[in-house]
């Protein structure tokens, strides 16, 4: 942070820390974004990714499988892209 970077890559930012420290880390990440910095968060915790992100890029086999924003960024949508499932889930006919 001493070099005042415009782009910051954070890999698994909350792995192994307690819930209170997680909240502090989330606040720190948000403050960096509010300063206009680009933050790339790599995390295996989907709720963390969804909660921190303005947009989610999902990778599969080394390539970007899709981009999700706003209400479209759900665990189900992320898993579908990560697994290569592009079809929408079947809707039950409710009468």
HUWO-V516684 format. One record per residue. RES is the residue in three letters. OMEGA is omega in radians with two decimals (none if undefined). D_LAST is the distance of its C-alpha to the last C-alpha in whole Angstrom. Layout:
res:RES omega:OMEGA d_last:D_LAST
res:RES omega:OMEGA d_last:D_LAST
//
This chain:
res:UNK omega:-3.13 d_last:57
res:UNK omega:-3.12 d_last:61
res:UNK omega:3.10 d_last:61
res:UNK omega:-3.07 d_last:58
res:UNK omega:3.04 d_last:56
res:UNK omega:3.14 d_last:53
res:UNK omega:-3.12 d_last:51
res:UNK omega:3.09 d_last:50
res:UNK omega:-3.11 d_last:49
res:UNK omega:-3.11 d_last:47
res:UNK omega:3.13 d_last:47
res:UNK omega:-3.00 d_last:45
res:UNK omega:-3.07 d_last:46
res:UNK omega:3.14 d_last:45
res:UNK omega:3.03 d_last:45
res:UNK omega:3.11 d_last:47
res:UNK omega:-3.08 d_last:48
res:UNK omega:-3.03 d_last:46
res:UNK omega:3.12 d_last:44
res:UNK omega:3.12 d_last:46
res:UNK omega:3.07 d_last:48
res:UNK omega:-3.13 d_last:44
res:UNK omega:3.09 d_last:44
res:UNK omega:3.13 d_last:47
res:UNK omega:3.10 d_last:47
res:UNK omega:3.11 d_last:43
res:UNK omega:3.12 d_last:45
res:UNK omega:3.13 d_last:48
res:UNK omega:3.14 d_last:46
res:UNK omega:3.14 d_last:44
res:UNK omega:3.07 d_last:48
res:UNK omega:3.11 d_last:49
res:UNK omega:3.12 d_last:46
res:UNK omega:3.08 d_last:47
res:UNK omega:3.12 d_last:50
res:UNK omega:3.12 d_last:49
res:UNK omega:3.04 d_last:49
res:UNK omega:-3.12 d_last:47
res:UNK omega:3.04 d_last:46
res:UNK omega:-3.13 d_last:44
res:UNK omega:3.07 d_last:43
res:UNK omega:-3.09 d_last:42
res:UNK omega:3.06 d_last:40
res:UNK omega:3.11 d_last:39
res:UNK omega:-3.05 d_last:37
res:UNK omega:3.13 d_last:34
res:UNK omega:3.08 d_last:33
res:UNK omega:3.13 d_last:37
res:UNK omega:-3.12 d_last:36
res:UNK omega:-3.10 d_last:33
res:UNK omega:-3.08 d_last:35
res:UNK omega:-2.90 d_last:38
res:UNK omega:2.94 d_last:37
res:UNK omega:3.04 d_last:36
res:UNK omega:-3.09 d_last:35
res:UNK omega:3.01 d_last:35
res:UNK omega:-3.12 d_last:37
res:UNK omega:3.13 d_last:35
res:UNK omega:3.07 d_last:38
res:UNK omega:3.13 d_last:38
res:UNK omega:3.05 d_last:41
res:UNK omega:3.14 d_last:43
res:UNK omega:3.09 d_last:41
res:UNK omega:-3.12 d_last:39
res:UNK omega:3.14 d_last:35
res:UNK omega:3.13 d_last:34
res:UNK omega:3.14 d_last:34
res:UNK omega:3.09 d_last:31
res:UNK omega:3.05 d_last:31
res:UNK omega:-3.08 d_last:30
res:UNK omega:3.10 d_last:26
res:UNK omega:-3.13 d_last:26
res:UNK omega:3.12 d_last:29
res:UNK omega:3.09 d_last:27
res:UNK omega:-3.12 d_last:28
res:UNK omega:-3.12 d_last:25
res:UNK omega:3.12 d_last:26
res:UNK omega:-3.14 d_last:30
res:UNK omega:3.14 d_last:29
res:UNK omega:3.13 d_last:28
res:UNK omega:-3.12 d_last:30
res:UNK omega:-3.12 d_last:33
res:UNK omega:3.12 d_last:32
res:UNK omega:3.11 d_last:32
res:UNK omega:-3.08 d_last:28
res:UNK omega:-3.12 d_last:27
res:UNK omega:3.09 d_last:24
res:UNK omega:3.11 d_last:21
res:UNK omega:3.14 d_last:19
res:UNK omega:3.12 d_last:16
res:UNK omega:3.09 d_last:12
res:UNK omega:3.13 d_last:10
res:UNK omega:-3.11 d_last:6
res:UNK omega:-3.11 d_last:4
res:UNK omega:none d_last:0
//
